[in-house]
Amino acid sequence: MTVFAHEAKHSVVVLHQLIEHIFNHSRDSGDSFHLLLSHFHPDFQMVTPQGKMLNLNEVEELFRRLQGAREGMRIATSEHVILSEHANEVTIQYREVQMMNGENKSRISVAILDCSHLGAPLALPAGNAGGVTDRHKKADAGIGFFFTV
């Protein structure tokens, strides 16, 4: 596994740990939210499991609305597969499982990461809603998530 591929897997795990923390804690010092949002490029877009495209402001609103609303939820990622690796960009597919009250929700997700500046992650925007994006704006560095339905 290359350094960039390893970093892609690690970034997916860390970001989902932050999301889990936000879902489980109604109000903390705001550090978790600031850290979470620091992973995203201003042009970031996410496709929800319902197929709705959200921009960064809408993603922030979503996480603020869900902050502390899912106490006891656990999130795990597994089955990480590098789909492509070109220069400093890595596309990784993984399974995300959200576990709460004995119910598990599972989905396959794809993240597009620009690893050119490993120490300063920012999210890349997603492209189309049909699968792995074939068009996206290149950020200087970062993590870009494209969630499949």
C-alpha positions in Angstrom: 0.0 0.0 0.0 1.4 3.4 -1.0 1.7 6.3 1.5 -1.2 8.1 -0.2 -3.4 5.0 -0.1 -2.6 4.5 3.6 -3.4 8.2 4.2 -6.7 7.9 2.3 -7.8 5.0 4.5 -6.7 6.8 7.7 -8.5 9.9 6.7 -11.8 8.1 6.1 -11.5 6.5 9.6 -10.6 9.8 11.3 -13.4 11.8 9.7 -16.0 9.2 10.6 -14.7 9.2 14.2 -15.3 13.0 14.3 -18.8 12.6 12.9 -19.6 9.9 15.5 -18.4 12.3 18.2 -20.6 15.1 17.0 -23.6 12.8 16.8 -23.0 11.7 20.4 -22.3 15.0 22.1 -24.9 17.8 22.1 -22.6 20.7 22.8 -18.9 20.6 23.3 -16.4 23.4 23.1 -16.9 23.5 19.3 -13.4 22.1 18.7 -14.9 18.9 17.1 -17.0 20.9 14.8 -14.2 23.2 13.8 -11.9 20.2 13.2 -14.6 18.4 11.2 -15.2 21.4 9.0 -11.5 22.0 8.5 -11.5 18.8 6.4 -13.8 20.3 3.7 -13.0 22.5 0.7 -15.4 25.5 0.4 -16.8 23.9 -2.8 -17.3 20.5 -1.2 -20.5 18.6 -2.1 -22.0 15.4 -0.7 -24.6 13.1 -2.0 -26.9 11.8 0.8 -28.2 8.3 1.0 -31.5 9.7 -0.3 -29.7 11.0 -3.4 -29.8 14.7 -2.5 -26.7 16.8 -3.3 -25.6 19.1 -0.4 -23.1 21.9 -0.6 -20.8 22.6 2.3 -23.2 25.0 4.0 -25.9 22.4 3.9 -23.6 19.7 5.2 -22.7 22.0 8.1 -26.4 22.6 8.8 -27.0 18.9 8.7 -24.3 18.1 11.2 -25.3 21.0 13.5 -28.9 19.7 13.4 -27.7 16.2 14.2 -25.2 17.3 16.9 -26.1 15.3 20.0 -29.2 13.9 18.4 -27.9 10.3 18.0 -26.5 9.5 21.4 -25.2 6.0 21.5 -24.6 5.8 17.7 -21.4 4.1 16.6 -19.9 4.4 13.1 -17.5 2.0 11.6 -15.8 1.8 8.3 -14.4 -1.3 6.7 -13.8 -3.0 3.3 -11.5 -0.1 2.2 -10.6 -0.5 -1.4 -8.4 1.8 -3.4 -10.2 2.3 -6.7 -7.6 4.6 -8.3 -4.4 6.4 -7.5 -3.1 9.0 -9.9 -0.3 11.4 -8.9 -1.5 12.8 -5.6 -5.1 11.8 -5.9 -6.6 8.7 -4.4 -10.2 7.4 -4.8 -11.2 5.0 -2.1 -14.4 3.0 -1.7 -15.4 1.7 1.7 -18.4 0.4 3.7 -19.9 2.7 6.4 -22.0 1.1 9.1 -24.0 3.2 11.5 -25.1 1.2 14.6 -27.8 2.4 17.0 -30.3 0.8 19.2 -29.6 -2.7 17.8 -30.2 -1.4 14.2 -27.4 -1.3 11.6 -27.5 0.9 8.5 -24.9 0.1 5.9 -23.9 1.8 2.7 -21.0 1.8 0.3 -19.3 5.2 0.0 -16.5 6.7 -2.1 -14.1 9.4 -1.1 -11.8 11.3 -3.5 -8.7 12.6 -1.7 -6.0 14.9 -2.9 -3.0 13.9 -0.8 -0.6 16.5 -2.2 -0.5 18.4 1.1 -0.9 15.6 3.7 -0.7 18.0 6.7 -3.5 20.4 5.5 -6.5 18.4 4.5 -9.4 20.2 2.7 -12.3 18.4 1.0 -12.7 18.2 -2.8 -16.1 18.8 -4.3 -18.0 15.9 -5.7 -19.0 15.5 -9.3 -22.1 13.8 -10.6 -24.5 11.7 -8.6 -24.2 8.5 -10.6 -21.1 6.9 -9.1 -17.5 7.7 -8.8 -17.1 11.2 -10.0 -15.5 11.8 -13.3 -15.5 15.6 -12.9 -14.5 17.5 -9.9 -12.6 20.7 -9.1 -9.1 20.1 -7.8 -8.5 21.6 -4.4 -5.0 22.4 -3.2 -5.2 19.5 -0.7 -7.6 17.4 1.1 -10.4 15.0 1.5 -13.4 14.9 -0.7 -16.3 12.6 0.0 -18.8 11.4 -2.6 -21.4 9.2 -1.0 -23.2 6.7 -3.1 -26.8 5.8 -2.7 
